């Protein structure tokens, strides 16, 4: 257009040409007087270099093919949360011109994720803080009871999630019993109402587990189930909690702290009770296997019993004793022979001893014609000096006794006493 600076000639002549550095300096001063300004843009490139405090990123207009280079410190990027290429952000920028290259770039002091990305960033920061406390630790998750006696259910009144949980649970396990508490499942009061219902069910000793169920929805609709207060209430509950929020892609923080995460309310019904039909088939299968095992064991034992009964020792138990009986008879014969021999030898020895005794007995002496003389005291008289005239003596013969009176004692030569015993023996009575 006529009159614009671009159509005017140079402001100076070649003789008065300005140094390039001076011109760039003037441009730098004019550009940087623009100051800080908030812009909406999309991150199309982000290069984070280790050990550098200043990082580089490229921003592009969300609707036009306009892009610009920007720099930001690590602190600014970390404060913004997880940033990825393609994220739409709100950035506070200040234009700068580099003296050496006259290159235009922007200095960024604040970055905020825009729209849904901002919510995701806030949730990610909250998730990291809770994870650092150990609330998501698998070691603290409790197993669900195999067959709960009573199930607590927190859901919206008359909602599809309530019908799905009740219908599918009772279809799988008709004996299931529920304690249902209705609460708002979206909006600013939802988290508080769900936490209150959880506290009530957790205090009921009849409740074995609690299911929190809601259908799908947008990120904003599911925000109450990432509320920090509700998450901490679930972590502190003594009763196992099942999270059944939204659909498979939906992952509120409640899913991470719950003892079990179900992808949908229908999936929760499949996870909290067994299938009665499957259990009946399994029991029937176990009974069949038990019968088969028992029959096989009985058959095996019957065969073993028959094999044992066919052994000779069981067909004729006495045959095993035959050899021992023969040995016993031989031992008995040897014992009898030995006893007879010993008895004969001992009998012969007794006869010899008896003969010697009889040969030495007074009766044998009397039978040879000798006599034994005894005084009135029945003491034997071995010497004429043991008598006095007129004394009556008893003469013992082999066939009787004689009573005699001493008329006179005529001493004669005294025979030697072989035993050397001068003691007077007693005569036999």
C-alpha positions in Angstrom: 0.0 0.0 0.0 1.3 3.5 -0.8 2.6 5.3 2.2 3.6 2.3 4.2 7.2 1.9 5.5 7.7 -1.1 3.3 7.2 1.0 0.2 9.4 3.8 1.3 13.1 3.9 0.5 15.9 3.4 2.9 16.1 5.8 5.8 19.7 6.3 5.1 22.2 6.2 2.3 25.0 3.8 1.6 27.4 6.4 3.0 25.5 6.4 6.3 25.0 2.6 6.5 24.5 1.3 10.1 26.3 -1.7 11.5 24.2 -4.9 11.5 24.7 -5.4 15.2 23.3 -1.9 15.9 20.2 -2.7 13.8 19.8 -6.1 15.5 20.2 -4.4 18.8 17.5 -1.9 18.0 15.2 -4.7 16.8 15.9 -6.6 20.0 14.9 -3.6 22.1 11.7 -3.0 20.1 10.7 -6.7 20.2 11.4 -7.3 23.9 9.3 -4.2 24.8 6.3 -6.4 24.0 6.6 -8.0 27.4 4.9 -11.2 28.7 1.8 -12.5 27.0 -0.4 -15.7 27.4 -0.8 -17.8 24.3 -2.6 -20.9 23.4 -0.6 -23.4 21.4 0.3 -27.0 20.8 3.6 -28.6 21.7 4.9 -30.3 18.5 8.5 -30.9 19.7 10.0 -31.2 23.2 13.7 -32.1 23.7 14.8 -32.5 27.3 18.5 -32.8 27.6 20.0 -34.3 30.7 22.3 -32.1 32.9 20.9 -28.9 31.3 18.8 -26.4 33.2 17.3 -24.8 30.0 15.2 -27.0 27.6 13.9 -26.3 24.1 10.4 -26.8 22.7 8.5 -25.9 19.6 5.0 -24.5 19.8 2.5 -24.3 17.0 -0.8 -22.5 16.5 -3.7 -24.7 17.0 -5.4 -23.7 13.8 -2.7 -22.0 11.6 0.6 -23.2 10.2 2.5 -20.9 12.5 5.2 -22.2 14.9 7.9 -20.7 17.1 10.8 -21.8 19.2 10.6 -21.4 23.0 12.9 -22.1 26.0 11.8 -23.2 29.5 13.6 -24.2 32.6 13.3 -27.7 34.1 11.3 -26.3 37.0 8.7 -24.8 34.6 8.3 -28.1 32.7 8.1 -30.2 35.9 5.5 -27.9 37.4 3.3 -28.3 34.3 3.0 -32.1 34.8 3.6 -34.7 32.2 4.0 -33.0 28.9 4.1 -34.9 25.6 4.2 -33.9 22.0 0.7 -33.0 20.8 -0.4 -31.6 24.2 -2.4 -28.3 24.0 -1.1 -25.8 26.5 -1.5 -22.3 27.8 2.0 -20.7 28.0 3.1 -17.3 29.3 5.8 -16.1 26.8 8.1 -13.2 26.2 9.7 -12.6 22.8 13.5 -12.4 22.7 16.0 -11.7 19.9 19.4 -13.3 20.0 22.2 -10.8 19.2 24.5 -13.2 17.4 22.0 -14.7 15.0 19.1 -12.2 15.1 16.9 -15.3 15.7 13.5 -14.7 17.3 12.5 -17.1 20.1 10.3 -17.0 23.2 11.1 -17.4 26.8 8.4 -19.4 28.7 7.8 -18.7 32.4 4.6 -20.7 33.0 3.0 -23.7 31.2 -0.5 -25.0 31.9 -2.1 -27.9 30.1 -5.3 -26.8 28.5 -8.8 -28.4 28.5 -8.9 -32.1 29.2 -5.2 -32.3 29.2 -5.1 -30.1 32.3 -7.4 -32.4 34.1 -5.3 -35.4 33.1 -2.2 -33.6 34.4 -3.8 -32.8 37.7 -4.9 -36.4 38.0 -1.5 -37.6 37.2 0.1 -35.4 39.8 -2.5 -36.6 42.4 -1.9 -40.2 41.3 1.9 -39.9 41.8 1.5 -38.4 45.3 -0.8 -41.1 46.4 1.4 -43.8 44.9 4.4 -42.4 46.8 2.5 -43.0 50.0 2.1 -46.7 49.1 -1.7 -46.6 48.7 -1.5 -48.6 45.4 0.9 -51.2 46.8 -0.2 -54.7 45.7 0.9 -56.1 49.1 -1.9 -54.2 50.9 -4.7 -55.5 48.6 -6.9 -58.1 50.3 -8.3 -61.2 48.6 -12.1 -61.4 48.1 -14.1 -64.1 49.9 -14.9 -67.0 47.6 -18.6 -66.9 48.4 -19.6 -63.6 50.2 -22.5 -64.0 52.6 -23.7 -60.4 52.0 -22.5 -57.9 49.4 -22.5 -54.1 49.8 -23.3 -52.2 46.6 -22.9 -48.4 46.1 -24.4 -47.1 42.9 -26.8 -44.6 41.4 -30.5 -45.1 42.2 -32.2 -47.0 39.3 -29.0 -47.0 37.2 -28.0 -49.5 34.6 -25.0 -50.2 36.7 -27.2 -51.3 39.6 -29.3 -53.6 37.3 -26.1 -55.1 35.7 -24.5 -56.0 39.1 -27.7 -57.4 40.7 -29.0 -59.3 37.6 -25.7 -60.9 36.6 -24.7 -61.7 40.2 -28.0 -63.4 41.0 -27.8 -65.2 37.6 -24.4 -66.7 38.6 -25.1 -67.3 42.3 -28.9 -67.2 43.1 -28.1 -67.3 46.9 -26.3 -63.9 46.8 -27.6 -61.3 49.2 -27.1 -57.5 48.7 -27.1 -54.4 50.9 -27.6 -51.5 48.4 -26.8 -47.9 49.1 -27.7 -45.2 46.6 -25.5 -42.1 46.0 -24.9 -39.5 43.4 -22.4 -40.9 41.0 -21.3 -37.6 39.4 -21.1 -33.9 40.3 -19.4 -32.1 43.2 -21.3 -34.0 46.0 -20.7 -37.4 44.5 -17.4 -38.2 46.2 -18.7 -37.3 49.6 -21.9 -39.3 49.3 -20.0 -42.4 48.0 -17.5 -42.1 50.9 -20.4 -41.8 53.4 -22.1 -44.9 52.0 -18.8 -46.8 52.1 -18.3 -45.9 55.8 -21.8 -47.2 56.6 -21.3 -50.5 54.8 -17.8 -50.9 56.2 -19.2 -50.7 59.7 -21.7 -53.4 59.1 -20.2 -56.8 60.2 -22.5 -58.7 57.8 -20.9 -57.2 54.7 -18.0 -59.3 53.3 -17.2 -56.9 50.4 -18.3 -53.6 48.9 -18.8 -52.9 45.1 -18.8 -49.3 43.9 -20.4 -49.3 40.4 -21.1 -46.7 37.8 -21.5 -46.8 34.0 -19.3 -45.0 31.5 -19.0 -41.3 31.0 -16.7 -38.4 30.1 -13.5 -37.5 32.0 -15.4 -34.8 33.9 -18.2 -37.2 34.8 -15.8 -39.7 36.4 -13.7 -37.1 38.3 -15.4 -37.9 41.7 -13.9 -41.3 41.6 -10.4 -39.8 41.5 -11.2 -37.6 44.5 -8.4 -37.8 47.1 -10.8 -38.0 50.0 -12.7 -40.9 48.4 -9.5 -42.7 47.5 -8.2 -42.4 51.1 -11.6 -43.7 52.4 -11.3 -46.8 50.2 -7.7 -47.3 51.3 -8.7 -47.1 55.0 -11.7 -49.5 54.7 -11.5 -52.8 56.5 -13.9 -54.5 54.0 -12.5 -55.4 50.6 -13.6 -52.9 47.9 -14.3 -53.7 44.2 -14.1 -50.7 41.8 -16.5 -51.1 38.8 -16.4 -47.6 37.3 -17.1 -46.9 33.6 -15.8 -49.0 30.8 -12.5 -50.8 30.1 -10.5 -47.6 28.9 -11.7 -45.6 32.0 -9.1 -45.7 34.8 -10.0 -43.4 37.7 -7.7 -43.4 40.7 -10.3 -45.5 42.6 -9.3 -48.4 40.3 -5.8 -48.3 41.6 -6.5 -48.2 45.3 -9.4 -50.7 45.3 -8.7 -54.3 46.2 -10.0 -55.4 42.8 -10.6 -53.5 39.6 -13.5 -54.6 37.4 -13.6 -53.3 33.9 -17.4 -52.8 34.0 -20.3 -53.4 36.4 -21.1 -56.6 34.5 -17.4 -57.7 35.0 -17.7 -57.0 38.7 -20.7 -59.4 38.9 -18.5 -62.1 37.4 -15.6 -61.4 39.8 -17.4 -61.3 43.1 -19.2 -64.6 43.1 -18.5 -68.0 41.5 -20.8 -69.4 38.8 -23.1 -71.9 40.5 -23.4 -74.0 37.3 -19.6 -74.2 36.9 -19.2 -75.1 40.6 -21.8 -77.9 40.3 -20.1 -79.3 37.2 -16.8 -79.1 39.1 -18.2 -80.9 42.1 -19.7 -83.5 39.8 -16.3 -83.9 38.1 -14.6 -84.2 41.5 -17.1 -86.8 42.6 -16.6 -88.8 39.4 -12.8 -88.6 39.9 -13.2 -89.7 43.5 -15.3 -92.7 42.5 -12.9 -93.6 39.8 -10.0 -93.4 42.2 -11.8 -95.4 44.8 -12.8 -98.1 42.3 -9.2 -98.3 41.0 -7.9 -98.6 44.6 -10.4 -101.3 45.5 -9.6 -103.2 42.3 -5.9 -102.9 43.0 -6.2 -104.0 46.6 -8.5 -106.9 45.5 -5.9 -108.0 43.0 -3.2 -107.8 45.6 -5.3 -109.8 48.1 -5.8 -112.5 45.4 -2.1 -112.5 44.7 -1.3 -112.9 48.3 -3.9 -115.6 48.8 -2.5 -117.6 45.9 0.9 -118.0 47.7 1.6 -121.5 49.1 2.1 -120.2 52.6 -1.5 -118.9 52.6 -3.0 -121.9 50.8 -1.4 -124.3 53.3 -0.2 -122.4 56.3 1.1 -125.6 58.0 3.5 -126.2 55.1 5.6 -123.3 56.4 5.9 -125.1 59.7 6.8 -128.5 58.4 10.5 -127.8 58.3 10.4 -126.4 61.7 8.5 -129.4 63.1 11.2 -131.7 61.7 13.9 -129.6 63.2 11.9 -129.6 66.5 11.6 -133.4 66.4 15.3 -133.8 65.7 16.1 -131.5 68.6 13.7 -133.3 70.8 15.4 -136.7 69.9 18.8 -135.3 70.5 17.6 -133.9 73.9 16.0 -137.2 74.9 19.2 -139.1 73.9 21.3 -136.7 75.8 19.1 -136.9 78.9 19.0 -140.7 78.8 22.8 -140.8 78.5 23.3 -138.3 81.4 20.7 -140.2 83.5 22.5 -143.5 82.8 25.9 -142.1 83.7 24.5 -140.5 86.8 22.7 -143.7 87.8 25.9 -145.7 87.4 27.8 -143.1 89.5 25.1 -143.4 92.2 25.3 -147.2 92.2 29.0 -147.0 92.6 28.7 -144.5 95.4 26.0 -146.5 97.0 28.1 -149.6 96.8 31.0 -147.8 98.4 28.7 -146.4 101.1 27.2 -149.8 101.8 30.6 -151.4 102.0 31.6 -148.9 104.6 28.3 -149.0 106.6 28.1 -150.8 110.1 25.4 -153.1 108.8 27.8 -154.5 106.2 30.3 -155.0 109.0 27.8 -156.9 111.1 26.8 -159.1 108.2 30.4 -160.2 108.0 30.2 -161.6 111.6 31.3 -158.6 113.5 29.4 -157.1 116.5 29.1 -153.7 118.0 29.2 -153.3 121.8 27.5 -150.4 123.5 27.2 -149.5 127.2 24.1 -148.5 129.1 24.4 -145.0 127.6 24.3 -146.4 124.2 27.9 -145.4 123.6 30.0 -147.8 121.6 32.6 -149.7 123.6 35.9 -149.9 121.7 38.2 -150.9 124.6 38.1 -153.2 127.6 39.1 -150.2 129.6 35.7 -148.7 128.9 33.9 -151.4 130.9 33.8 -152.6 134.5 32.9 -156.0 135.9 29.2 -156.4 136.4 28.4 -153.7 133.9 25.7 -154.6 131.4 26.5 -154.1 127.8 24.5 -154.2 124.6 25.9 -156.4 121.8 24.5 -155.5 118.3 24.6 -158.3 115.8 23.4 -158.5 112.2 20.1 -160.0 113.2 19.5 -158.5 116.6 20.9 -157.5 120.0 22.3 -159.3 123.1 22.4 -158.0 126.6 25.5 -159.3 128.4 27.1 -158.7 131.8 30.9 -158.2 132.1 32.5 -160.7 134.4 36.0 -159.6 133.9 38.0 -157.3 131.7 41.3 -158.8 130.4 43.4 -156.2 128.6 45.3 -157.2 125.5 47.5 -155.5 122.9 45.7 -152.4 121.6 45.5 -152.3 117.8 46.5 -149.1 116.0 43.6 -146.7 115.3 43.7 -146.0 111.6 41.7 -142.8 111.9 43.5 -141.8 115.1 40.1 -140.9 116.6 39.7 -141.7 120.3 36.3 -140.3 120.5 33.6 -142.8 121.5 31.0 -143.2 118.9 27.3 -143.7 119.6 26.0 -147.3 118.9 23.2 -147.7 116.5 19.8 -147.8 118.1 
